[in-house]
Amino acid sequence: MNKPPTARTWDEADDTHIDVRGLPAPQPMVQILTLLQRLPRSAVVIVHHERDPVWLYPELAQIGWLAEVVPGDEGEVRLRLTATDDAP
């Protein structure tokens, strides 16, 4: 059985980056949510995605995280994820 592809992650300045471009659904959402579970709520996560992850936003809200679209490379949707004050 083949292992599903994984996202590339790295730290840059004070942010943790995750690149989920090219991953088949639902892997981008699964890997983003898994990363958020491992990080402290003070973390800032930058997501590099190839499309607007509309199904991710309600999941983030449910666990107390907010997504903000920030400038990225052409053809990329880049999100900045931060924890909200009203975490469950």
C-alpha distance (Angstrom), angle and dihedral (degrees) to the residues before:
residue distance angle dihedral
M1 . . .
N2 3.79 . .
K3 3.77 120.0 .
P4 3.83 112.3 -123.7
P5 3.80 115.4 -107.7
T6 3.77 115.4 -94.3
A7 3.75 133.6 -138.7
R8 3.76 121.7 -107.3
T9 3.81 113.1 -116.9
W10 3.78 131.7 -172.6
D11 3.80 141.5 157.7
E12 3.77 120.6 -116.4
A13 3.79 122.3 177.1
D14 3.81 103.8 -39.5
D15 3.81 95.8 -29.1
T16 3.80 133.3 90.6
H17 3.81 113.0 -138.8
I18 3.79 127.3 -154.9
D19 3.80 122.2 -172.3
V20 3.80 111.8 -159.3
R21 3.79 97.4 165.6
G22 3.78 113.4 134.5
L23 3.80 95.4 20.0
P24 3.82 117.4 128.2
A25 3.80 118.7 -117.5
P26 2.98 130.1 -60.9
Q27 3.83 92.5 20.1
P28 3.83 96.9 83.9
M29 3.80 92.3 56.9
V30 3.81 93.9 40.3
Q31 3.79 93.1 50.7
I32 3.81 94.2 45.2
L33 3.81 92.0 50.4
T34 3.81 91.4 45.5
L35 3.80 90.7 52.5
L36 3.81 91.8 49.9
Q37 3.81 90.3 53.7
R38 3.81 90.1 57.0
L39 3.81 97.1 47.5
P40 3.80 130.3 76.6
R41 3.81 116.1 -105.9
S42 3.81 88.3 -112.9
A43 3.82 89.9 66.7
V44 3.78 123.9 109.5
V45 3.80 114.0 -146.5
I46 3.79 124.3 -161.9
V47 3.81 112.9 -156.9
H48 3.80 120.6 -157.7
H49 3.81 107.8 -158.4
E50 3.79 135.2 163.9
R51 3.81 95.3 -138.0
D52 3.79 140.7 20.4
P53 3.84 104.1 -80.2
V54 3.82 96.7 -142.4
W55 3.83 93.2 168.5
L56 3.80 90.8 55.1
Y57 3.81 96.4 61.8
P58 3.84 97.7 69.5
E59 3.82 89.9 45.8
L60 3.82 90.4 52.5
A61 3.81 91.9 48.1
Q62 3.80 90.2 51.2
I63 3.81 92.0 56.6
G64 3.81 95.6 40.1
W65 3.80 102.9 -100.1
L66 3.80 129.3 127.5
A67 3.82 127.3 -150.0
E68 3.79 122.8 -149.6
V69 3.81 122.3 -174.8
V70 3.81 109.8 -126.3
P71 3.81 131.2 -178.2
G72 3.80 114.2 -76.0
D73 3.76 141.1 162.6
E74 3.80 120.1 -58.3
G75 3.80 110.6 -78.1
E76 3.81 91.5 18.9
V77 3.79 131.3 108.1
R78 3.78 107.4 -149.2
L79 3.79 121.1 -166.8
R80 3.79 131.9 -169.9
L81 3.81 111.0 -148.6
T82 3.80 121.2 -159.7
A83 3.79 132.3 168.0
T84 3.77 117.3 -107.1
D85 3.79 125.7 -134.6
D86 3.80 91.6 -118.3
A87 3.79 97.9 66.6
P88 3.79 117.3 161.8
